[in-house]
Amino acid sequence: MGGPLPLGDPAPVDGRLPADLAIDPAADFGVYLHVPFCRVRCGYCDFNTYTASELRGARQDDFADTLAAEVRLAGAVMDAAGGRRAASTVFFGGGTPTLLPPGDLARMLEAVRDEFGIAEGAEVSVEANPDTVDDTVARTLADAGVTRLSIGMQSARQHVLAVLDRTHDPLNVATAVAAARRAGLDVSVDLIYGAPGESLDDWRASLEAAIALEPDHISAYALIVEDGTKLARQIRSGAVAEPSDDLQADMYELADELLGAAGFDWYEVSNWSRGVSHRSRHNLAYWRGTDWWGFGPGAHSHVGGLRWWNVKHPAAYAQRLAALESPAAARERPDETARRLESVLLRSRIRDGLAVSEILGEGRKAVASLIADGLIEGRDAVRGRIVLTLRGRLLADAVVRSLTA
């Protein structure tokens, strides 16, 4: 169920936005739909997700209608603020969105279409567990307007999946990819590296298996041990070994080498695509700091510099909406300094980089030493952009600390 929500100012019951909020009606607008249901809880996961035994009064079969009620409320709120606009990207995340019947996902997308509209050429993505995708699911999603399936492969090695508490059959990844292709969907494959007991050869096998599927996009995330998770408790007790930073660095370098040789270009520290057209536009919107509205329990939103987040539990979320109240728990409005620091943190991770002019004070003075240390590209810096080298991607946090000093 993840950690606690951040602290913030009370959110109004009707969800209204501040009267002085400056919303750009021409800016891109993303929609995130959080489906918080999972069959089992993976040992490493700290997302806001719930198994059947944890729902305590919430019902999966009511969820699509409940979320549609929040979408309708949001339409009225954005109308009042003068900021309603068509969604340029839509992303179903979780949890496991495909645990719901595909018709429920279609109805949720239809609610977005009815209230906001979906821009021509919009990217509409659905995260999926390989065991939940067949031809019927893929075709139903495609017919509803979905354009992209993001399949949680994680690893090709059964013993690595077992450590992560992933229960899917590795053979079903290829089945899910094939079904998505037959439905005309773009395909992304998600991988995790650095699990306890995973060797470099294991990781190579997973990369090669993912590449052989010929997806349009591959994400590769280093395993992070989050406080409060089963994995953190196992490591603390000595039941499993803590992931090795050095081995994870070797794994990242191997990923970049093999993916590059297979025709994938990195465009964010953990993401590679077959050309610009297959980059995740929704995730790029997060890294670039544009507007999005997050629907569902625990979902976060960002519009015009204002941020807010919903109550976490599906039952509390449903109760709020049944009472015609906003499910927002709290909100905040970061000042200019905080926004600038976050921009450096996020934009430095993408291949487009960020303008040197965004770096202030001591951070600007650090640019020369970062070039000398091989952490940012000298040629790009001369042209006014901060772009990480391969070594810089491995040490991205250190680069950010230098740029925001």
C-alpha positions as CSV (number, residue, x, y, z in Angstrom):
1,M,0.0,0.0,0.0
2,G,3.0,2.2,-0.1
3,G,4.2,4.9,2.3
4,P,2.2,7.8,3.8
5,L,1.0,10.6,1.6
6,P,3.0,13.8,1.7
7,L,1.9,16.7,4.0
8,G,0.2,19.7,2.4
9,D,-2.6,22.2,2.7
10,P,-6.2,21.1,3.0
11,A,-7.9,20.5,-0.3
12,P,-11.3,22.0,-0.8
13,V,-14.2,19.6,-0.7
14,D,-15.4,20.6,-4.2
15,G,-11.9,20.3,-5.7
16,R,-11.9,23.9,-7.0
17,L,-8.6,25.3,-8.1
18,P,-7.2,28.7,-6.8
19,A,-8.6,31.7,-8.6
20,D,-5.2,33.1,-9.3
21,L,-3.9,29.8,-10.9
22,A,-2.3,30.5,-14.3
23,I,-3.3,27.7,-16.6
24,D,-2.0,27.7,-20.2
25,P,-4.9,26.4,-22.4
26,A,-2.4,25.7,-25.2
27,A,-0.2,23.4,-23.1
28,D,-0.2,19.6,-23.3
29,F,-2.5,17.9,-20.9
30,G,-1.9,14.4,-19.7
31,V,-4.3,12.0,-17.9
32,Y,-3.2,9.3,-15.5
33,L,-5.7,6.6,-14.5
34,H,-4.6,4.6,-11.4
35,V,-6.0,1.1,-11.1
36,P,-4.8,-0.1,-7.7
37,F,-5.6,-3.8,-7.8
38,C,-3.1,-6.7,-7.8
39,R,-3.5,-10.4,-7.5
40,V,-0.4,-10.6,-5.1
41,R,1.8,-8.0,-3.6
42,C,5.4,-8.1,-5.1
43,G,8.0,-8.0,-2.4
44,Y,9.8,-4.9,-3.8
45,C,6.7,-2.8,-4.5
46,D,5.7,0.2,-2.5
47,F,3.1,1.5,-4.9
48,N,-0.5,2.3,-3.8
49,T,-1.9,-1.2,-4.6
50,Y,-4.3,-3.6,-2.9
51,T,-4.9,-7.3,-3.1
52,A,-8.5,-8.7,-2.7
53,S,-8.0,-9.2,1.0
54,E,-7.0,-5.6,1.5
55,L,-9.9,-3.9,-0.1
56,R,-12.1,-3.7,3.0
57,G,-15.4,-2.6,1.5
58,A,-14.1,-1.4,-1.9
59,R,-15.3,-3.4,-5.0
60,Q,-13.3,-3.9,-8.1
61,D,-16.5,-4.3,-10.2
62,D,-17.6,-0.7,-9.1
63,F,-14.2,0.9,-9.8
64,A,-14.7,2.0,-13.4
65,D,-17.9,3.9,-12.5
66,T,-16.3,5.4,-9.4
67,L,-13.3,6.7,-11.4
68,A,-15.7,8.1,-14.1
69,A,-17.3,10.1,-11.3
70,E,-14.0,11.7,-10.5
71,V,-13.4,12.4,-14.2
72,R,-16.8,14.3,-14.4
73,L,-15.9,16.3,-11.3
74,A,-12.6,17.2,-12.8
75,G,-14.2,18.4,-16.0
76,A,-16.4,20.8,-14.0
77,V,-13.3,22.0,-12.0
78,M,-11.3,22.6,-15.1
79,D,-14.2,24.5,-16.7
80,A,-14.4,26.8,-13.8
81,A,-10.7,27.4,-14.0
82,G,-10.8,28.0,-17.7
83,G,-8.4,25.1,-18.4
84,R,-10.4,22.2,-19.9
85,R,-8.5,20.8,-22.9
86,A,-8.2,17.5,-24.8
87,A,-5.8,14.9,-23.4
88,S,-2.6,14.6,-25.4
89,T,-1.6,11.4,-23.5
90,V,-3.5,8.9,-21.3
91,F,-1.8,6.3,-19.2
92,F,-3.4,3.4,-17.2
93,G,-1.1,2.5,-14.4
94,G,-1.2,0.5,-11.2
95,G,-1.4,-2.0,-9.8
96,T,-2.4,-4.2,-12.7
97,P,-5.0,-2.3,-14.9
98,T,-5.6,-5.5,-16.9
99,L,-7.0,-7.3,-13.9
100,L,-10.1,-5.4,-14.7
101,P,-12.2,-6.5,-17.6
102,P,-11.1,-4.7,-20.8
103,G,-14.6,-3.3,-21.1
104,D,-14.1,-1.5,-17.8
105,L,-10.9,0.1,-19.0
106,A,-12.7,1.1,-22.2
107,R,-15.5,2.8,-20.1
108,M,-12.9,4.7,-18.1
109,L,-11.3,5.9,-21.3
110,E,-14.7,6.9,-22.7
111,A,-15.3,9.0,-19.6
112,V,-12.1,10.9,-20.4
113,R,-13.1,11.3,-24.0
114,D,-16.6,12.6,-23.0
115,E,-15.3,15.1,-20.4
116,F,-12.1,16.3,-22.0
117,G,-11.7,14.9,-25.4
118,I,-8.7,13.0,-26.6
119,A,-6.5,14.9,-29.0
120,E,-5.9,13.5,-32.5
121,G,-2.8,11.3,-32.5
122,A,-2.8,11.0,-28.7
123,E,-0.8,8.3,-27.0
124,V,-3.0,6.0,-24.9
125,S,-1.0,3.4,-22.9
126,V,-2.0,0.5,-20.6
127,E,0.3,-1.3,-18.2
128,A,-0.3,-5.1,-18.3
129,N,0.8,-8.3,-16.6
130,P,1.7,-10.8,-19.3
131,D,-0.7,-13.4,-17.9
132,T,-3.7,-11.1,-18.4
133,V,-3.3,-10.3,-22.1
134,D,-4.8,-12.4,-24.9
135,D,-6.3,-11.5,-28.3
136,T,-9.6,-10.5,-26.9
137,V,-8.1,-8.2,-24.3
138,A,-5.8,-6.6,-26.8
139,R,-8.4,-6.1,-29.5
140,T,-11.0,-4.6,-27.0
141,L,-8.4,-2.1,-25.8
142,A,-7.3,-1.2,-29.3
143,D,-11.0,-0.7,-30.4
144,A,-11.5,1.6,-27.4
145,G,-8.6,3.8,-28.5
146,V,-5.6,2.4,-26.7
147,T,-2.4,2.7,-28.8
148,R,0.3,1.2,-26.6
149,L,0.7,-1.7,-24.3
150,S,3.4,-1.7,-21.6
151,I,4.1,-5.3,-20.6
152,G,5.7,-6.1,-17.2
153,M,8.3,-8.7,-18.2
154,Q,10.8,-7.8,-15.4
155,S,13.1,-10.8,-16.1
156,A,13.4,-13.9,-18.3
157,R,14.8,-15.9,-15.4
158,Q,12.3,-17.8,-13.2
159,H,14.5,-17.6,-10.1
160,V,14.7,-13.8,-10.4
161,L,10.9,-13.5,-10.8
162,A,10.6,-15.7,-7.7
163,V,12.7,-13.3,-5.6
164,L,10.6,-10.4,-6.9
165,D,7.4,-12.3,-6.1
166,R,6.3,-12.0,-9.7
167,T,3.9,-14.8,-10.5
168,H,3.6,-14.6,-14.3
169,D,4.8,-17.3,-16.6
170,P,7.8,-15.9,-18.5
171,L,6.6,-17.7,-21.7
172,N,3.4,-15.5,-21.6
173,V,5.5,-12.4,-22.3
174,A,5.8,-13.5,-26.0
175,T,2.1,-14.4,-26.1
176,A,1.1,-11.0,-24.8
177,V,3.4,-9.2,-27.2
178,A,2.1,-11.2,-30.2
179,A,-1.5,-10.4,-29.1
180,A,-0.7,-6.7,-28.9
181,R,0.9,-6.7,-32.3
182,R,-2.1,-8.5,-33.9
183,A,-4.3,-5.7,-32.5
184,G,-2.1,-3.1,-34.0
185,L,-0.7,-1.8,-30.7
186,D,2.8,-0.4,-30.0
187,V,4.6,-2.5,-27.4
188,S,6.9,-1.5,-24.5
189,V,8.6,-4.1,-22.3
190,D,9.5,-3.3,-18.7
191,L,12.6,-4.9,-17.0
192,I,14.1,-4.7,-13.5
193,Y,17.7,-5.5,-12.8
194,G,19.8,-6.0,-9.7
195,A,17.5,-8.4,-7.8
196,P,19.2,-10.5,-5.1
197,G,20.8,-13.5,-6.7
198,E,20.6,-12.1,-10.2
199,S,24.0,-12.5,-12.1
200,L,25.2,-10.5,-15.0
201,D,24.6,-13.5,-17.2
202,D,21.0,-13.6,-15.9
203,W,20.6,-10.0,-16.8
204,R,22.1,-10.5,-20.3
205,A,19.6,-13.4,-20.9
206,S,16.7,-11.1,-19.9
207,L,17.9,-8.3,-22.2
208,E,18.4,-10.7,-25.1
209,A,15.0,-12.2,-24.6
210,A,13.4,-8.7,-24.5
211,I,15.2,-7.6,-27.6
212,A,14.2,-10.8,-29.4
213,L,10.5,-9.8,-28.9
214,E,11.2,-6.8,-31.1
215,P,9.3,-4.2,-29.0
216,D,9.2,-0.5,-29.8
217,H,10.4,0.5,-26.4
218,I,12.2,-1.0,-23.4
219,S,12.4,0.3,-19.9
220,A,15.1,-1.0,-17.6
221,Y,14.9,0.0,-13.9
222,A,17.4,-0.7,-11.2
223,L,15.8,-2.4,-8.2
224,I,15.4,0.0,-5.3
225,V,14.8,-1.4,-1.9
226,E,12.0,0.7,-0.4
227,D,11.4,1.0,3.3
228,G,8.4,-1.0,4.6
229,T,8.4,-3.6,1.8
230,K,8.8,-7.3,2.2
231,L,12.1,-7.2,0.4
232,A,13.5,-4.6,2.8
233,R,12.5,-6.8,5.7
234,Q,14.2,-9.8,4.1
235,I,17.4,-7.9,3.5
236,R,17.4,-6.5,7.1
237,S,17.0,-10.1,8.5
238,G,19.7,-11.4,6.3
239,A,17.4,-13.8,4.3
240,V,18.5,-12.3,1.0
241,A,21.5,-10.2,0.0
242,E,21.3,-6.4,-0.5
243,P,21.6,-5.4,-4.2
244,S,25.1,-4.5,-5.2
245,D,25.6,-1.0,-6.5
246,D,28.7,-2.0,-8.5
247,L,26.8,-4.9,-10.1
248,Q,23.8,-2.7,-10.9
249,A,26.2,-0.3,-12.6
250,D,27.7,-3.1,-14.7
251,M,24.1,-4.2,-15.6
252,Y,23.2,-0.7,-16.7
253,E,26.2,-0.5,-18.9
254,L,25.4,-3.9,-20.4
255,A,21.8,-2.7,-21.1
256,D,23.0,0.4,-22.9
257,E,25.4,-1.6,-25.0
258,L,23.0,-4.3,-26.0
259,L,20.0,-2.1,-26.6
260,G,22.1,0.4,-28.6
261,A,23.4,-2.4,-30.8
262,A,19.8,-3.6,-31.3
263,G,18.7,-0.1,-32.6
264,F,17.3,1.4,-29.4
265,D,18.3,4.9,-28.4
266,W,18.3,6.1,-24.8
267,Y,16.1,9.1,-24.2
268,E,15.8,9.0,-20.4
269,V,18.1,7.4,-17.9
270,S,16.0,4.2,-17.7
271,N,14.3,4.2,-21.1
272,W,15.2,3.3,-24.6
273,S,13.1,3.4,-27.8
274,R,13.3,2.7,-31.5
275,G,13.4,6.3,-32.6
276,V,11.7,9.4,-31.4
277,S,8.2,8.4,-32.4
278,H,8.2,5.4,-29.9
279,R,9.3,7.4,-26.8
280,S,6.7,7.5,-24.0
281,R,5.2,10.9,-24.5
282,H,3.2,10.6,-21.3
283,N,6.4,10.0,-19.1
284,L,8.2,12.7,-21.0
285,A,5.4,15.1,-19.9
286,Y,6.3,14.3,-16.3
287,W,10.0,14.9,-16.8
288,R,9.2,18.2,-18.6
289,G,6.8,19.4,-15.9
290,T,3.7,19.9,-18.0
291,D,0.1,19.5,-16.7
292,W,-1.6,16.3,-15.9
293,W,-4.5,15.1,-13.8
294,G,-4.2,11.8,-11.9
295,F,-7.4,9.9,-11.3
296,G,-7.8,7.1,-8.8
297,P,-6.8,6.3,-5.2
298,G,-3.6,7.9,-4.2
299,A,-3.1,9.5,-7.7
300,H,-1.1,12.8,-7.9
301,S,-1.9,15.7,-10.2
302,H,-0.1,18.8,-11.4
303,V,-1.9,21.7,-13.1
304,G,-0.5,25.2,-13.5
305,G,2.1,24.7,-10.8
306,L,-0.4,23.4,-8.2
307,R,0.0,19.8,-7.0
308,W,-2.5,17.6,-5.2
309,W,-3.0,14.0,-4.3
310,N,-6.0,11.8,-3.6
311,V,-6.8,9.7,-0.5
312,K,-5.1,6.3,-0.8
313,H,-7.6,3.6,0.0
314,P,-10.1,2.6,-2.6
315,A,-12.9,2.5,0.0
316,A,-12.2,6.1,1.1
317,Y,-11.8,7.2,-2.5
318,A,-15.2,5.7,-3.4
319,Q,-16.9,7.2,-0.3
320,R,-15.7,10.7,-1.2
321,L,-17.1,10.5,-4.7
322,A,-20.4,8.9,-3.6
323,A,-20.8,12.0,-1.4
324,L,-20.1,14.2,-4.5
325,E,-16.9,15.4,-2.9
326,S,-13.4,15.6,-4.3
327,P,-11.1,12.7,-3.4
328,A,-8.2,15.1,-3.0
329,A,-6.5,14.7,0.4
330,A,-4.2,17.7,0.3
331,R,-2.3,20.0,-2.1
332,E,0.7,22.3,-2.3
333,R,2.0,25.1,-4.5
334,P,5.8,25.0,-4.6
335,D,7.6,28.3,-4.8
336,E,9.9,29.3,-7.7
337,T,13.0,28.0,-6.1
338,A,11.5,24.5,-5.5
339,R,10.1,24.4,-9.0
340,R,13.5,25.3,-10.5
341,L,15.3,22.6,-8.4
342,E,12.7,20.0,-9.5
343,S,13.1,21.0,-13.1
344,V,16.9,20.4,-12.9
345,L,16.3,17.0,-11.2
346,L,13.8,15.8,-13.9
347,R,15.0,17.4,-17.1
348,S,18.6,16.4,-16.5
349,R,17.5,12.8,-16.8
350,I,16.3,13.1,-20.4
351,R,18.4,13.1,-23.6
352,D,17.0,16.5,-24.6
353,G,18.6,17.8,-21.4
354,L,18.0,21.2,-19.9
355,A,19.2,24.7,-20.7
356,V,22.4,25.8,-19.0
357,S,20.6,29.1,-18.3
358,E,18.3,27.2,-15.9
359,I,21.3,26.5,-13.6
360,L,22.0,29.2,-11.0
361,G,24.7,30.3,-8.7
362,E,27.3,27.7,-7.7
363,G,25.6,25.1,-9.9
364,R,26.6,27.1,-13.0
365,K,30.2,27.1,-11.8
366,A,30.1,23.3,-11.5
367,V,29.4,22.8,-15.3
368,A,33.1,22.9,-16.2
369,S,34.1,20.3,-13.7
370,L,31.2,18.0,-14.7
371,I,32.5,18.2,-18.3
372,A,36.1,17.5,-17.1
373,D,34.9,14.5,-15.0
374,G,33.1,13.1,-18.1
375,L,29.6,13.4,-16.5
376,I,28.0,15.8,-19.0
377,E,28.6,16.2,-22.8
378,G,31.0,19.0,-23.4
379,R,29.8,19.7,-27.0
380,D,26.2,20.0,-25.8
381,A,27.2,22.2,-22.9
382,V,29.0,24.6,-25.3
383,R,25.7,24.8,-27.2
384,G,23.8,25.6,-24.0
385,R,22.4,22.2,-23.0
386,I,23.2,19.9,-20.0
387,V,23.1,16.3,-21.4
388,L,24.4,13.4,-19.4
389,T,27.1,11.0,-20.7
390,L,26.9,7.3,-20.0
391,R,29.0,7.8,-16.9
392,G,26.8,10.7,-16.0
393,R,23.7,8.5,-16.2
394,L,25.2,6.1,-13.7
395,L,25.9,9.1,-11.4
396,A,22.8,11.2,-12.2
397,D,22.1,12.0,-8.5
398,A,25.6,13.3,-8.0
399,V,25.3,15.5,-11.1
400,V,22.0,16.9,-9.8
401,R,23.6,17.7,-6.5
402,S,26.4,19.6,-8.2
403,L,24.0,21.5,-10.5
404,T,21.7,22.6,-7.6
405,A,24.5,23.4,-5.1
